[in-house]
Amino acid sequence: MIRLGIVNAETWDFMSSLYPFLAATHETTVFAPATWRAPVFRERISRHQLSRDLGRFMRNHDVVFFEWASELLAQASRLPKTCPIVTRLHRYELYAWADRVNWDAVDRIILVSEAKRRAFVGQYPAQSHKTRVVPEGISVEQFDRARSPFSGSLGTLCHLTPRKRVYDLILTTAPVLARHQRFHLHIGGDSEAAHRDYYDALCHLVERLRLQSRVTFHGPVAKPWEWLAGIDVFISNSYSEGLQVAPMEAMASGCYTLAHEWDGADELLPPECLYLTADALVDKIERFCCLPEEDKDTERRAMRAIAVERFDARRVNDRMGRIIESCVRNTPDDDDGSGRPA
């Protein structure tokens, strides 16, 4: 059995099904750095201790997987190499941390989309042969729920930050809400402390548009499978993503799902479900809403079929496991190094 180390100092959202899978098949340990209470030179002591802890952790494992190619990977990649290193790069690390990582020390770099692989290889062409493309996975069974009858519910689920462009979404859908009295915009997600002003602006915009009865802020959504069962049209209006999980979950729920054409969105949805302009989004929303119920059901089933085929966590976890194991056993995985399956 492989001694697998997991390093993750950030959100565990993307590890919810991957970690149990890896823990069931390998002797798995999660990195837990020591804490220091010394009031003097605390930062310098902590940094030194963290390097020692990371070095010890890597010496004690056959392979170490870094979820997020960020600060801890940057530090570990500068230490003497004692085991293979595998990392998953989602999105923001490419802009905030990639230039601080010693990529020569990393054995496999897993990108969540071909678009992000292209961006990474454009900056680090010598690392191309190490890259693999594996999307995040979702539990498609969990989202297979009975759907409510069509009610004109539009929805988005995300962190309420400027990158998600929820402000723009409210402005774009305001005329739709005005034309169709039964329509309602549901906004799920938390407002991060660093972007509290953005959340305040969203609330003020709804007030100025006099849409308080037509737009609902739901806050954090603990059970997205239940929330999405009441959404007819799900919209991802971001300008940049790795490969966003919320639309995957919406598709698995049978929501008619639309996305702004951020780089890589074509790996998530078919062309007819992508838009660039506000007018194009409105046209797609109204086209779907005017369909007969039978045709709406056909569109919903097509959405779920895509999610099952591309993003089923069981298939994704198996691929991730094979990539990690190949680094220990020095055997090929199912990829030719181009980022596409061989």
C-alpha positions in Angstrom: 0.0 0.0 0.0 1.3 3.4 -1.0 2.1 5.9 1.8 0.3 9.0 0.5 0.6 12.4 2.1 -2.0 15.1 1.5 -1.1 18.8 1.9 -4.0 21.3 1.8 -4.1 24.6 3.7 -7.0 26.0 1.8 -10.6 24.9 1.1 -11.4 21.2 1.1 -14.5 21.7 -1.1 -12.8 20.0 -4.0 -11.6 17.1 -1.9 -14.9 16.0 -0.5 -15.1 12.8 -2.5 -11.4 12.5 -3.6 -10.0 12.3 -0.1 -12.2 9.4 1.0 -11.4 7.6 -2.2 -7.6 8.0 -1.7 -7.8 7.2 2.0 -9.7 3.9 1.2 -7.0 2.8 -1.2 -3.8 4.1 0.4 -2.1 4.7 3.8 -3.1 8.4 3.8 -1.9 11.1 6.1 -2.9 14.8 6.1 -0.1 17.3 6.8 -0.6 19.1 10.1 2.2 21.6 10.7 3.3 22.4 14.3 2.2 25.7 15.8 4.5 28.2 17.5 3.5 30.5 20.3 6.8 32.4 20.7 6.0 36.2 20.6 9.4 37.2 19.4 10.5 36.4 15.8 7.3 34.4 15.4 7.1 34.7 11.7 10.7 33.7 11.0 10.5 30.8 13.5 7.2 29.6 12.0 8.6 29.7 8.5 11.7 27.7 9.5 9.6 25.2 11.4 7.2 24.9 8.5 10.0 24.0 6.2 11.3 21.4 8.7 7.8 19.9 9.1 7.3 19.8 5.3 10.6 18.1 4.8 9.9 15.5 7.4 6.5 14.9 6.0 7.8 14.3 2.5 10.5 12.0 3.8 7.9 9.8 5.5 5.8 9.3 2.4 6.1 7.6 -1.0 4.3 10.5 -2.7 2.8 13.8 -1.6 -0.3 15.4 -3.2 -0.6 19.1 -2.9 -4.2 20.2 -3.3 -3.7 23.8 -4.5 -0.4 24.8 -6.2 0.1 27.7 -3.8 2.1 28.7 -0.7 2.9 25.3 0.7 3.9 23.8 -2.7 6.1 26.8 -3.3 7.9 26.2 0.0 8.1 22.4 -0.4 9.4 22.7 -4.0 12.5 24.5 -2.7 13.4 21.7 -0.2 15.7 18.7 -1.0 13.6 16.3 -3.1 12.8 13.0 -1.2 9.6 11.8 -2.9 7.5 12.4 -5.9 5.3 15.5 -5.8 1.9 15.8 -7.4 -0.2 19.0 -7.4 -3.6 20.2 -8.7 -3.7 23.7 -10.0 -7.2 25.1 -10.1 -7.1 28.7 -11.3 -5.9 31.5 -9.0 -2.6 29.8 -8.3 -1.5 30.4 -11.9 -1.7 34.2 -11.2 -0.7 34.3 -7.5 1.8 31.5 -6.9 3.0 29.8 -10.0 6.1 32.0 -10.4 7.2 31.1 -6.9 7.1 27.3 -7.4 10.2 25.3 -8.5 8.4 23.3 -11.1 11.4 21.2 -11.8 10.8 19.5 -8.4 7.1 18.7 -9.2 6.4 15.4 -11.0 2.8 15.8 -12.1 0.8 19.0 -12.5 -3.0 18.4 -12.8 -5.0 21.2 -14.4 -8.8 21.3 -14.2 -9.3 22.3 -17.8 -7.5 22.3 -21.1 -7.7 26.1 -21.2 -5.8 26.3 -17.9 -3.3 23.7 -19.2 -2.7 25.9 -22.3 -2.2 29.0 -20.0 0.2 27.1 -17.7 2.3 25.6 -20.6 2.4 29.0 -22.2 4.3 30.3 -19.1 6.3 27.1 -18.4 6.7 25.2 -21.7 9.5 22.9 -20.2 6.9 21.4 -17.9 4.4 20.5 -20.6 5.1 16.7 -20.4 4.2 16.7 -16.7 0.7 18.2 -17.2 -2.5 16.3 -17.0 -6.1 17.6 -17.4 -8.7 16.2 -15.0 -11.8 18.2 -14.1 -13.1 18.4 -10.6 -15.7 15.7 -9.9 -19.1 15.8 -8.4 -21.4 13.2 -6.9 -23.9 12.9 -9.7 -26.2 10.6 -7.7 -26.6 13.2 -5.0 -28.0 15.7 -7.5 -30.5 13.2 -9.1 -33.6 14.7 -7.5 -37.2 15.1 -8.4 -37.6 18.5 -10.0 -40.3 21.1 -9.3 -42.6 22.2 -12.1 -41.2 25.1 -14.2 -41.8 28.3 -12.3 -39.4 30.8 -14.0 -36.7 30.5 -11.3 -33.3 31.9 -12.5 -30.4 31.1 -10.2 -26.7 31.5 -9.6 -24.5 30.0 -6.9 -21.1 31.3 -6.1 -18.9 33.4 -3.8 -20.2 36.9 -4.2 -17.0 38.5 -5.6 -16.4 40.8 -8.6 -15.0 37.9 -10.7 -18.4 36.2 -10.6 -20.1 39.3 -12.1 -23.4 39.0 -10.1 -23.9 42.7 -10.3 -23.9 42.5 -14.1 -26.2 39.5 -13.9 -28.8 41.5 -11.9 -28.6 44.3 -14.5 -29.0 41.9 -17.4 -31.9 40.0 -16.0 -33.8 43.0 -14.7 -35.7 43.5 -18.0 -36.5 39.7 -18.1 -38.0 40.0 -14.6 -40.0 43.0 -15.7 -41.4 41.2 -18.8 -42.3 38.0 -17.1 -44.1 38.5 -13.8 -43.5 34.9 -12.5 -39.7 35.1 -13.0 -37.5 35.3 -9.9 -33.7 35.6 -9.6 -32.2 33.4 -6.8 -28.6 34.2 -5.7 -26.9 31.7 -3.5 -23.5 32.1 -1.9 -21.5 33.8 0.8 -20.0 37.3 0.7 -16.3 37.2 1.6 -15.0 39.7 4.1 -12.6 41.1 1.5 -15.5 41.9 -0.8 -18.1 43.0 1.6 -18.5 46.3 -0.4 -19.4 44.2 -3.4 -22.2 42.5 -1.5 -23.5 45.8 -0.3 -23.5 47.1 -3.9 -25.6 44.1 -5.0 -28.2 44.8 -2.3 -28.3 48.5 -3.1 -28.6 47.7 -6.8 -31.7 45.5 -6.2 -33.2 48.3 -4.1 -32.6 50.9 -6.8 -34.1 48.7 -9.4 -37.1 48.1 -7.1 -36.6 44.3 -7.4 -36.7 43.4 -3.8 -39.7 41.1 -4.4 -38.1 39.5 -7.5 -34.5 38.9 -6.3 -33.6 36.8 -3.3 -30.2 36.5 -1.6 -30.1 33.0 0.0 -26.6 33.3 1.6 -24.5 30.2 2.0 -26.2 27.1 0.6 -25.4 24.0 2.7 -27.3 21.5 0.5 -27.0 22.6 -3.1 -28.8 19.5 -4.3 -32.0 20.7 -2.6 -31.5 24.3 -3.6 -30.8 23.5 -7.3 -33.9 21.3 -7.5 -36.0 24.5 -7.5 -33.9 26.4 -10.1 -35.1 26.2 -13.8 -32.2 28.2 -15.4 -28.8 28.3 -13.8 -26.4 31.0 -15.0 -22.6 31.2 -14.5 -21.7 34.8 -15.3 -18.0 34.8 -14.3 -15.3 36.2 -16.5 -12.6 33.6 -15.3 -12.9 30.1 -14.0 -10.9 26.9 -13.7 -13.8 24.7 -14.4 -16.6 25.9 -12.1 -18.2 23.2 -9.9 -21.6 25.0 -9.4 -22.7 24.7 -13.0 -21.6 21.0 -13.0 -23.9 20.5 -10.0 -26.7 22.4 -11.8 -26.4 20.3 -14.9 -26.5 17.1 -12.8 -29.7 18.5 -11.1 -31.3 18.9 -14.5 -31.2 22.7 -14.6 -31.0 24.3 -18.0 -27.5 25.8 -17.6 -25.9 28.8 -19.3 -22.4 30.2 -18.9 -20.6 33.3 -20.1 -17.9 32.2 -22.5 -14.9 32.5 -20.2 -11.8 30.7 -21.5 -12.6 27.0 -21.0 -16.4 27.3 -20.7 -16.6 25.2 -23.9 -15.2 22.3 -21.9 -18.2 22.6 -19.5 -21.2 23.2 -21.8 -22.1 22.8 -25.5 -21.8 26.0 -27.7 -25.5 26.6 -27.7 -25.4 27.2 -23.9 -22.6 29.8 -24.0 -23.0 33.5 -24.4 -20.8 36.6 -24.7 -23.2 39.5 -24.5 -26.1 40.4 -22.2 -28.5 40.4 -25.1 -27.4 36.8 -26.0 -28.0 35.7 -22.4 -31.5 37.2 -22.4 -32.3 35.5 -25.8 -31.2 32.1 -24.4 -33.2 32.5 -21.2 -36.4 33.5 -23.1 -35.9 30.8 -25.8 -35.8 28.1 -23.1 -38.8 29.5 -21.2 -40.9 29.5 -24.3 -40.3 25.9 -25.1 -43.2 23.3 -24.5 -42.8 21.4 -21.3 -41.8 18.2 -23.2 -38.9 20.1 -24.9 -37.8 21.6 -21.6 -37.6 18.1 -20.1 -35.5 17.0 -23.1 -33.1 19.9 -22.5 -32.9 19.1 -18.8 -32.1 15.4 -19.5 -29.4 16.5 -21.9 -27.8 18.7 -19.3 -27.7 15.9 -16.8 -26.3 13.5 -19.3 -23.3 15.8 -19.9 -22.6 16.0 -16.2 -22.8 12.2 -15.8 -20.5 11.6 -18.7 -17.8 14.2 -18.0 -17.8 15.0 -14.2 -18.8 11.9 -12.3 -16.6 11.9 -9.2 -16.1 8.1 -9.4 -14.4 8.4 -12.8 -12.5 11.6 -11.8 -11.2 10.0 -8.6 -10.1 6.9 -10.4 -8.1 9.0 -12.8 -6.5 11.1 -10.1 -5.6 8.0 -8.2 -3.9 6.4 -11.2 -1.9 9.6 -11.9 -0.7 9.7 -8.3 0.2 6.0 -8.2 2.1 6.2 -11.5 4.6 8.6 -9.9 5.4 6.1 -7.2 5.6 3.0 -9.4 7.3 4.8 -12.3 4.6 3.5 -14.7 2.7 5.4 -17.4 -0.7 6.8 -16.6 -3.5 7.1 -19.3 -2.1 10.4 -20.6 0.4 11.1 -23.3 1.7 14.3 -21.7 -0.3 16.6 -23.8 -2.9 17.0 -21.2 -5.3 14.8 -23.1 -6.0 11.1 -22.6 -3.8 8.9 -24.7 
